[in-house]
């Protein structure tokens, strides 16, 4: 009797061990239903804007492209989506019609983009990509006796980011008028914040036919409208003005993930040999 009981217990132990092994294999070998693979060539860009005489003449936004073409699923893929990270609606594409999503930004900032793929059984896989959008503005004014104020908006398009720096490169020219003796002019540059606090200034006398420059960096500016002004303190000559202002961010964007077609071709070629 004792021997029979021992055999039964041994059989139960072996069965439990086999079942535990099976369950363990299921957990360790379980694969993802969706293999989300997205390629993108760039994760940073700069908005370009130009003004002449206070009027905008050009504006170029930043667009990023995300390619889902190499995403696979155990079942059929239904949709690809992109959340821009700035409060706008999610962009959705039918996976049977397009594997690419473009997103445009017209306001500077750091944006956390959420990319996702969903299959026909509503299984979903997602990933995040951080993109950096900066802003460069060129402002020109000619033959001015009372220069206009240049407004600089430092408010980003995303709530969780703030500019690292405003970079000002300004040139004021006191042009010579052919056949007419000119006189020097004294000008003052000043950058003020949204509460009219002066953040930096410079005064310079510019002889006839020459130019003066002001290069200034404001670190971690407050959000809101900043004013860049040029005031003619002394002199009756008119001046030409050219400002280049950049709104910059910390370089904390994701690393680009371009599609390496040449490498794949090379590997295929080596295999065929």
Secondary structure, DSSP 8 states (H G I E B T S, - for coil): -HHHHHHHHHHHHHHHHHHHHHHHHHHHH---SEE---BBS-SEEEEEEEEETTEEEEEE-EEEEEE-TT-EESS-EEEEEEE-SSS---EEEETTT-SEEEEEE-S-EEEEEEEEEEETT--EEEEEEEEEEEEEEEEEEEEESS---EEEE---SSTT---SEEEEEEEEE---BTTB----EEEEEEEE-TT--EEEEEEEEE-TT-EEEEEEEEES--SSEEEEEEEEEE-S--EEEEEEEEEE--S-----B---HHHHHHHHHHHH-
